[in-house]
């Protein structure tokens, strides 16, 4: 009688591993197919090349833009700077698609700004300085009537704010001589006596302000803006600031008195369709550049979601409310942005995995048992053959011997399914005995 020695345990284990691997390959293939299909619906990755509209060459906005570019480069984002005449032109650059981001001055937004742009954060205050010749008796902005006034270049934020304030005080182009020019050109005109007064929107540390402050109290005077609360209440883009005595130069005591100023809020503006993953990058860059405060505001005042001329972007609102997400805190930007995009795959992937994992164990058991149960069909055919042709006893016994050898040599199952294999061998033995006893 052929040997019925059971397969070795290692062979059984290998069989289970092989079946598990086959099933795993099938399931993994289904998951990959589902992943590929779902990936078609994932949004585009964030662009790595952006344009930031700043301002005039050598101006404060351009200097800040250069610092933003350095910071974003650490995250693999290239930021190219676009020189413009100022804020008004910056809005148009964003509208036309020439720029993705812009630094803009409060009070300069067009009426339809919400149709093409979103606000990211207000980032600093930029004081409005009104210098005039010292011999002129100027107490209020309304006293500037009939004078030569520098109000900034066309397209600049300075010009937009100056015209707004002049109009509010009843002064139009028919009541004064309005001159263009940059902040530096306005300073030249005032120092040369070619202008009686000038509006400059510039940082306290700018070269133009530094040159004018040296002459403050002698040839020139800063207009101490009275009724500043009225301007702030009626024009939300303005803030009141106090220029403390000596804050610009303690040694020379500049300014020589405390001065009340009003200041537009500068803010970051983005195209309405800017990828939301980029918004936190710009807010974090603004924190690094402006978060330490300056002579006008305390540290941690900026960046802020307030005092924007455009609706706050959803991604910015989320950032200011909750801070950076877990992914962006833990991973570099490129990795976090990819994982963030792939979150959309989580639901369909779980929907696919749940039934697959439920069906995997019974499918595995079925594949193991199938290697055993198929022999029962062959054994059943031998019994039917013997019943129909009793004279073929020797041929049937030879067939059973062959099946038994093949089972021993070819059928390996895990230990957990050895009972089914032993039952098969018992059935083989019973059929052999029944056929052998027949005459």
Buried (B, 14 or more C-beta within 10 A) or exposed (E): EBEEEEBEEEBBEBBBEEBBEEBEEBBEEEBEEBBEEBEEEEEEEBEBEBBBBBBBEEBBBBBBBEBBBEBBEEBEBEBEBBBBBBBBBBBBBBBEEBBBBBBBBBBBBBEEBBEBBBBBBBBBBBBBBBBBBEEEEBEEBBBBBEBBBBBBBEBBBBBBBBBBBBEBBEBEEEBBEBBBBBBBBBBBBBBEEBBBBBBBBBBBEBBBBBBBBBBBBEBBBBBBBEBBEEBBEEBBBBBBBEBEBBBBEEEEEBBEEEBBBBBBBBBBBBBBEBBBBBBBBBBBBBBBBBBEEBEBBEEEBBBBBBBBBBBBBEBBBBBBEEEBBEBBEEBEBBEBBBBBBBEBBEEBBEEBBEEBEEEBEEBBBEBBBEBBEEBEEEBEEBBEEBEEEEEBBEEBBEBBBEBBEEBBEEBBBBEEBBEBBEEBBEBBBEBBEEBEEEE
